[in-house]
C-alpha cells in the first residue's frame, strides 16, 4: 500500500538481518503458504501487514484488508506491468473477510534501503532515480487501464473518510503523463550487486498520472531513508531539473491522502 514501509534502517521497524522469530513471528497463514520453506522477515507496515521471503525464492505478503489498495488490485497491476518491465510474478492470491495474502516470485536484487545500500546512499539514490525514469519510459500510458491522477486519489481518500484540503483539488498543469508506480519510495526499488536497479515492487496503486507525483515522493523518501541532502541527486538521476511547485504540491497531496 502507498505508505512508508518499515525496512531495515527505519528506527520504527524491523531490521531483516537481525530479526528473529520472536521479533516478527510469521502468522499462521504465512506458515501455511510457506509449505515448510524457511522464512526471513522483510518488512512490517503501519497497518500490520508483513512480508516474508522464503528460502525457495518466493515472497509472501500478508495483512489486513484496507480501503486504499488491495492485493487483488496489486496482482492485476503486476500482471499488466510485467509485459513491459521487471516486477514480481504472482503465484498465489487469496483472502477472507478481514485478511488477504499474495505470493510472488522473488526477484534479483536487494531493496534500496537494506543495510548494504544504506551504507552507500550515493549508489542507491542514483539507482532509484534511474529506475523510476526507466519505469516511466517503459509503461505505455495509452494501454494502461489504471488511474492514479489527482481526482482519483482524492476520490479514494474520500472513500476512506479523509477530507483533502480544498487547495489540493487544483493541481499544477500536468508536466508529462506516465504510468506512475504509485508508491515510489526508495524501499520499493530493488538494486543489484552492480549498483543498478533491477526491479520494482509494491505496485498496488499503479496508474496513469503526472510523473511528478512519483518523483516528489521518491525524492522525499530519500530524507526518510538516507537523511537530508539526497533529493536533488535523485531528481538528477531521473533526468529532469527540479520543479519546486510540483514537488511541493505532490508532497502535500501524498501527506494529505
C-alpha positions in Angstrom: 0.0 0.0 0.0 1.2 3.6 -0.5 3.0 4.3 2.7 6.4 4.2 4.3 7.3 0.5 4.9 9.2 -0.5 8.0 12.5 -1.5 6.5 16.0 -2.0 7.9 17.4 1.3 8.8 14.0 2.7 9.8 14.2 3.2 13.6 10.5 2.3 13.9 10.7 -1.1 12.2 12.4 -4.4 11.8 15.9 -5.0 10.7 15.7 -8.1 8.4 19.2 -9.0 9.1 18.7 -9.2 12.9 15.0 -10.2 13.0 14.2 -13.4 14.8 11.0 -15.4 15.1 10.4 -13.8 18.4 10.7 -10.3 16.9 8.5 -10.9 13.9 6.8 -14.4 14.1 5.2 -15.4 10.9 1.4 -15.5 11.1 -0.3 -18.9 10.7 -1.4 -18.2 7.2 2.2 -17.3 6.2 3.4 -20.6 7.6 0.8 -22.4 5.6 1.8 -20.6 2.4 5.5 -21.3 3.0 4.8 -25.1 2.8 7.7 -25.9 5.0 10.2 -23.4 3.5 12.3 -21.3 5.7 11.1 -17.7 6.3 13.0 -14.4 6.6 11.1 -11.3 7.6 11.5 -8.4 5.1 9.1 -5.7 6.4 6.1 -4.7 8.5 4.0 -1.8 7.6 1.9 0.7 9.5 -1.4 -1.2 9.4 0.1 -4.5 10.5 0.9 -6.1 7.1 4.0 -8.2 6.9 6.2 -9.6 4.1 8.5 -12.6 4.3 10.9 -14.2 1.9 11.1 -17.9 1.7 14.4 -19.9 1.2 12.9 -21.2 -2.1 12.8 -17.8 -3.6 9.2 -16.7 -3.0 7.8 -13.6 -1.3 4.7 -13.8 0.9 2.7 -10.7 1.6 0.0 -10.9 4.3 -2.1 -8.3 6.1 -5.4 -6.8 7.0 -7.8 -5.6 4.2 -7.8 -1.9 3.8 -9.7 0.6 1.7 -6.7 2.2 0.0 -5.4 -0.7 -2.1 -5.8 -4.5 -2.1 -3.6 -7.4 -3.1 -6.2 -8.3 -5.7 -5.7 -4.8 -7.2 -1.9 -5.1 -6.9 -2.0 -8.5 -8.6 -3.9 -7.1 -11.6 -1.4 -4.3 -11.9 1.6 -6.6 -11.6 0.2 -8.9 -14.4 -0.3 -5.9 -16.6 3.0 -4.3 -15.9 5.0 -7.5 -16.3 4.7 -7.3 -20.1 6.8 -4.1 -20.0 9.2 -4.0 -17.0 10.6 -6.2 -14.2 8.0 -6.7 -11.5 7.1 -9.7 -9.3 5.2 -12.6 -10.9 2.1 -13.6 -9.0 1.9 -17.2 -7.9 -1.0 -17.2 -5.4 -3.6 -14.8 -4.3 -6.2 -15.2 -1.6 -8.1 -13.7 1.3 -11.0 -13.8 3.7 -13.4 -11.3 5.2 -10.6 -9.5 7.2 -7.2 -10.5 5.7 -5.5 -11.0 2.4 -2.3 -12.6 1.1 -0.3 -12.8 -2.1 2.7 -14.9 -3.1 5.1 -13.9 -5.8 8.4 -15.0 -7.3 11.4 -13.3 -5.6 13.4 -11.1 -7.9 17.1 -10.4 -8.1 18.5 -7.5 -6.1 18.0 -6.0 -2.7 15.8 -3.2 -1.5 17.5 0.2 -1.9 17.2 0.6 1.9 18.8 -2.7 3.1 21.9 -2.2 5.1 24.3 -2.6 2.1 22.6 0.3 0.3 22.0 2.5 3.4 25.8 2.4 3.7 26.2 3.6 0.1 23.4 6.2 -0.4 25.0 7.8 -3.5 24.7 4.5 -5.4 21.3 3.7 -4.0 19.8 7.1 -4.8 21.2 7.1 -8.3 19.7 3.6 -8.9 16.2 4.7 -7.6 16.2 7.8 -9.8 17.3 5.9 -12.9 15.0 3.1 -12.1 12.0 5.3 -11.8 12.8 7.0 -15.1 13.1 3.6 -16.8 9.8 2.5 -15.3 8.0 5.7 -16.6 9.6 5.3 -20.0 8.7 1.6 -20.4 5.0 1.5 -19.5 2.5 2.6 -22.2 0.1 5.3 -21.0 -2.5 4.7 -23.7 -2.7 1.0 -22.9 -2.9 1.3 -19.1 -6.3 0.5 -17.6 -5.5 2.0 -14.2 -5.6 5.7 -13.0 -3.6 7.5 -10.2 -4.3 11.1 -11.1 -5.4 13.7 -8.6 -9.2 13.3 -8.9 -8.8 9.5 -8.5 -6.6 9.9 -5.4 -8.9 12.5 -3.8 -11.9 10.2 -4.5 -10.1 7.3 -2.9 -9.3 9.4 0.1 -13.0 10.3 0.4 -14.0 6.7 0.5 -11.6 6.2 3.4 -13.1 9.2 5.2 -10.2 11.6 4.5 -11.1 15.1 3.6 -8.4 16.6 1.3 -7.9 20.4 1.7 -9.6 22.5 -1.0 -6.3 23.9 -2.2 -5.1 20.5 -3.2 -8.1 20.0 -5.6 -6.3 22.3 -8.0 -3.0 20.7 -9.1 -0.4 22.3 -11.3 -0.8 21.6 -15.0 0.4 18.1 -15.9 4.1 18.0 -17.0 4.1 14.6 -18.5 1.5 11.8 -18.2 3.2 8.5 -17.3 2.1 5.2 -15.7 3.1 6.1 -12.1 4.4 3.5 -9.7 2.0 4.9 -7.0 4.4 4.3 -4.1 7.8 5.3 -5.5 9.5 5.4 -2.1 13.1 4.2 -2.2 12.4 0.8 -0.5 10.3 -0.2 -3.5 13.3 -0.2 -5.9 15.5 -3.3 -6.0 19.2 -2.8 -6.6 21.6 -5.4 -8.0 25.2 -6.1 -7.0 26.4 -3.8 -9.7 24.5 -0.8 -8.1 21.9 -0.6 -10.8 18.1 -1.0 -10.4 16.8 -4.5 -11.2 13.0 -4.3 -10.5 10.2 -2.5 -8.7 7.8 -3.9 -6.1 4.6 -2.8 -4.2 2.6 -1.6 -7.2 -0.8 -1.6 -5.5 -1.6 2.0 -6.6 0.0 1.9 -10.1 -1.9 4.1 -12.6 -1.7 7.0 -15.0 -0.7 10.4 -13.5 1.7 13.2 -13.7 5.3 11.9 -13.4 6.0 14.4 -10.6 3.5 12.5 -8.4 6.2 9.7 -8.3 9.3 11.9 -8.5 8.1 14.0 -5.5 7.6 11.0 -3.3 10.8 9.3 -4.3 12.8 12.4 -3.6 11.0 13.0 -0.3 11.7 9.4 0.8 15.5 9.9 0.4 15.2 12.0 3.6 13.4 9.3 5.5 15.8 6.6 4.4 19.3 8.3 3.9 19.0 11.6 5.7 18.9 15.2 4.2 20.8 16.2 1.1 19.9 13.5 -1.4 16.8 14.9 -3.0 18.5 16.7 -5.8 20.7 13.7 -6.6 17.6 11.6 -7.1 16.0 14.1 -9.4 19.2 14.4 -11.4 19.5 10.7 -11.7 15.9 10.7 -13.0 17.0 13.2 -15.7 15.0 16.3 -15.1 15.5 19.7 -13.4 13.9 20.2 -10.0 10.3 21.7 -10.3 9.7 23.3 -6.8 6.0 23.9 -7.4 5.1 20.3 -8.5 7.4 18.9 -5.8 5.6 20.8 -3.1 2.2 20.1 -4.4 2.6 16.3 -4.8 4.3 16.0 -1.4 1.4 17.8 0.2 -1.1 15.6 -1.6 0.8 12.5 -0.5 0.7 13.6 3.1 -3.0 14.5 2.8 -4.1 11.3 1.3 
